[in-house]
Amino acid sequence: MRSVTYAGETVTTTDDVAEALVQLTASIAAEGQAEAVSIPIVTDGGEEEAELVIGVGNDVLSAPADWTGEEPDFSWAAEELRQHKRFPQAPAIAVEQPSEDANPDAFWDPDLDGFTRA
């Protein structure tokens, strides 16, 4: 569990939600923008929701929280944050084409009755 500090208040949420929130905040701030998001939190009264404006000018701090007991499953919320259009995406990785010498059948296409490239 993680404590998330925002605008002088501290709330408690799961590790995956806090991690996704920090990454999304940094990504939105890098674009010079700000957006409102909601995250699930745990309070003395049970599970609640917190609304935050993240991005430029809105610092978010995530730190380990003292927690005893069963952790709630907020994986759905972490996934929602990761699906946000501004969540940082992994860069495409260029893959070197294998040489025909390494595997001569690599470019054989039975549907074309031959090789797929000259």
N, C-alpha and C positions, 0 to 999 in steps of 0.2 A: 504494500500500500504506500501511497505517496501523499505528502502534503503539498498542495498547490497554493502559493501565495499570490494574490492578485489584488491590487488597489487597497493594500493594508489589511485584507481579510485572508484567512487561511481556511481551506476546505480540504477534505480527504477524499481521494478517489483511487482507483486501481493503477498499477504500474503502467499498463498498456494505454489507458486513457491519458495519463499524465505525459507519457512519452509522445503520443500522437499530437496532443495539444501543444507541446513545446515546439515540435517540428512544424506544425501548421502555423503557429504564431510567427516563427522565424521566417517562413516562406512568404506569408502575407506581408510582413514588415519589409522584407527585401524588395517587394514590389511597390512599397510606399502606400500601402492600402491598410484598411482596418475593416473587420467584419464581426458580426455578432454570432456566437455559437453557444450551444448548451451542452453541458456535460453532466453525467450522473455523479452524485457525491453521497457520502455517508455522513449522517448526523446522529446525535443522540436519539432522535425520534425515528430513525430508520433511513431508508433511501430517499433522496430528494434530487432535485435538479438545480444546477447553478447556471446562470446566463452570464456570459462574459463578452466583452468587446476585445478582440485580439488583433494584433498587428502593430502598426506604427504608434509609438507612444504608450503602449500597453505592455508593461513588463510582466512576465509570468515566471515564477520560480517554482521548481519542482524539487522536493527533498524527501528523503525517506521518512515515513511516519511510524510512530509507535503504534502497533496494531496487534491486538490479541483477538482470537476468534476466527471464524470462517470469513474468507474474503468473498465479496459479492462478485457475480459474473457480469461485468460491464463490457465484455468483449464486443458486443454489438455496437456500443458507443465509440469504441476505439476504431472499429471498422468504418463507421460513418465519418469520422474525422479523416481517416485515410482516403476515403472516397471523395473528399472535398476537391473541387476543381483546382484549388491552389496548393494542395498537398504536394510536397516535392516528390517527383517521380525519379526512379532510378534511371540514370543515363543509359542509352543504348550502347551496348558493347559490340565493337566490331569483331567479327570472327573471321579469321583467315581461312580461305578456302583450302581444303586439303588438296595436295597435288595428286594428279592421276597416277603418279608413280607409287604413291603410298597405298592406294586402293583403286586399281583400274576399273572396278565395277561400280565405283561411287557415282559415276555420271551416266550409267546405263539406265535407260527408261524402256521397260518392256512394252509399254503402250505405244511408244513411238518406234519400236523395233530398232532402236539404236541409241546412240549417245545424245544427251540433251544439249551438249555444246560442242563446238568444233575444236 
